[in-house]
Amino acid sequence: MVKEIKARCDDHVTKQKAGMLSLTMRPGMDSGLGKLMQARMKFPPGSEGWKEANDKLEKVSHEKRKRVPDERHRQRMSAPYVEPVSGGSWNRPARTITQEFSQDFVYDAVNDYSLQGSERYITGDEPILKQLDPDLFNTLEQ
């Protein structure tokens, strides 16, 4: 039983999906996404311009929500390691990961974890763990 629980808890991408409560976008104001966000703020809520901009932002958000858990896991796994990757090149996090990127990464994680805390996984009307793995939830609950 313990081995099975450990195996099920090892899927870090699934845990990232479960823990992702918010989505942060930091576009430059002159980028396409930045202009789209400005357009949604410019129009009154419910207007045609607002609906059009909102629909486009929803599509972007949906795509980003699908990507982020895997990206977070890959970044988390590569960040602490200096190692050879291929063709004589090396993974050197200090040269490829900026301070700004690291700060944003940590802020995003803190925001997600602080919204509802670990209680969200095991309590509430519909605990996430129950949705992700009902058998594991029931086993842990017992």
Secondary structure by P-SEA (a helix, b strand, c coil): caaaaaaaacaaaaaaaaaccccccccccccaaaaaaaaaaacccccaaaaaaaaaaaaaaaaaaaccaaaaaaaaaaccccccccccccccccccccaaaaaaaaaaaaaaaacccccccccccccccccccaaaaaaaac
